[in-house]
């Protein structure tokens, strides 16, 4: 049986379990690459699939969460091209808040259509959410980043572990000790007066290559520490994000600004922007001050003018090749 096409459906309560049963019966879930999908309910998977102690533990995760929406319906696969490749094409079939997790991802998606393989040891998941206000959509990725960093802090406090200071690199990368440790991808589709948002998150929990991972840093800080598990990190994230998402919907990004600026890497950072003057491209230095209401960078120039900075779309690093617009 092709491991890349096995998916297991799991629900927190009888409501979600009934959804899982219906989805299996109707056989409506498809992968974006049209690969054949073999669907199992959690009880069937426990009886029929080979046991692997390194696989994501569905029962452990479900027992740990207390959310009202996010994560109560879970899809797990031992190996997928991308969790996004399952969540996005099946968005209308899945309850809002559905989370898809895989142990190995061999065609992960990133910005600028970058593709990479994510081996075991990484926490890789996608989930669904829905919003009506277009102004909120570009801000979601910033709240997501904060939910990851705050979830790790909450776990450190809960487990009595040393503080691990994950930083945010605008707009959607996560850094630890100067090395990239994770990233976030949001895609959205407008339908029936709502934005269907598919969120993808990758966080390196237990794989020290090619950069570093949470548990490697934790071992350096405290060799006898109880290490992080993917299940508890995902549960802590969903709990934190559910609270943050409700606050974002009610009050916008303003309540998050102070925490976000304490967590990101860019306060008072100077960056080069490119201005096109007639047939010439002129480079100027501006200073980052924050994030605008539309989610782009806010900066000041030498003339004290406020600018909104946009990526030019040609650079892998969003902080290179920036263009500016006066506010």
Number of C-alpha atoms within 10 A of each C-alpha: 6 10 12 20 19 19 25 23 25 26 23 18 11 9 11 18 19 13 18 23 16 12 17 17 10 8 12 11 20 18 20 15 9 9 12 13 17 17 21 21 18 21 11 12 17 13 9 10 10 8 10 9 7 9 16 21 14 19 13 12 20 20 10 13 20 15 18 11 15 23 28 24 25 24 27 24 22 19 21 24 23 28 30 29 19 21 28 23 14 15 19 11 12 18 17 20 22 22 26 25 28 26 21 24 25 15 17 21 20 15 15 10 8 10 13 14 13 22 17 20 22 23 26 28 24 26 30 25 19 16 17 15 11 13 13 18 19 17 20 22 22 23 20 26 29 25 22 27 21 20 22 24 18 18 18 17 12 9 12 11 18 15 14 17 14 25 25 26 19 20 21 19 21 26 20 18 12 12 14 20 24 23 24 23 19 21 14 18 13 13 9 8 10 14 19 22 22 25 23 27 23 19 25 25 24 20 20 16 10 9 12 20 23 22 21 16 18 20 14 10 14 13 12 9 15 13 17 18 17 21 19 18 20 24 22 23 25 27 20 21 23 19 12 20 17 11 16 19 14 9 11 16 22 11 12 16 14 9 11 21 15 12 19 21 16 20 14 13 11 15 17 17 22 17 15 10 8 6 6 9 11 11 15 14 14 24 21 21 18 20 21 16 16 15 22 18 23 23 28 20 17 10 7 10 11 19 22 22 24 18 18 15 14 11 12 12 12 17 20 16 19 22 20 22 12 12 10
